[in-house]
């Protein structure tokens, strides 16, 4: 008779070992806070799944199973995958979120094998990780120029909104991630031969960047410059407040054209229903980096230089999506010119 062990306490230990540094990345670095947060989200989902479905989450030592028991264990994990993904889809989740959950669970099983010496049989390899290509939404060069240069609009904002708009414009210019931009201090800015540069190491990719700043970005830096080299340049706000404020700024700026958005569930495209979405409704921190990369591509900077600034590798699939998006934008603008030329 096979001996089983409850899964959730082991998953808690997995999170705890990741937090304390007992479990490390393959390169010896500590697990990032973002990854640990994702583990917690997955744990909460597993806990809810067990409570609401009555599915008994457990593991067993696969090395001691006979042929019949191995087949039974294989069927158990197939059943788990089917029921757990169905549970997430019924909650309204899309493929990327479900796929990320499954990826965390596979990481957990690898931890059991490598760190805890528990032979679970590698049944997690049966779990398929779905991915979806989410629509890229970025500011057009015209929209970005409006936020940069329209003094009347800037003065109409409250002090808190002005600060968030400055952060957003700075991010749309430099391509910094939300996590990196609020870590900036005076030490990240350097003047050489009368020109200002931003120098930093990405928290996520550990790559170094040295970016020349345009005049308007230098003005933003000087307006928010701290008297202490240790104090962050921009006052931290929660991601929720930041994204909510961006939507309000976008609405006030008139970025309210209707847009169509789609997501995927189990590989099938679903149009987002409900009220008509406006461009401003989808403005978020993710738009900063995406806007910076596509703006550089649209305005003609060679791809290899944009990669150097953004920290993308040569074979990065995510970067290739920006290239395709930028080309589609250029084609659209060329079509407008052609239509004007074709008119009598």
Secondary structure, 3 states (H helix, E strand, C coil): CCCEEEHHHHHHHHHHHHHHCCCECCCCCECCHHHHHHHHHHHHHHHHHHHHHCCCCEEECHHHCCHHHHHHHHHHHHHHHHHHHHHHHHCCCCHHHHHHHHHHHHHHHHHHHHCCCCCCCCHHHHCCCCCCCCCCCCCCHHHHHHHHHCHHHHHCCCHHHHHHHHHHHHHHHHCCCHHHHCCCCHHHEEEECCEEEEEEECCCCCCEEEEECCHHHHHHHHHHCCCCCCCCCCCCCCHHHHHHHHHHHHHHHCCCCECCCEEEECCEEEECCCCCCEHHHHCCCHHHHHHHHHHHHHCCCCHHHHHHHHCCCCCCHHHHHHHHHHHHHHHHHHHHHHHHHHCC
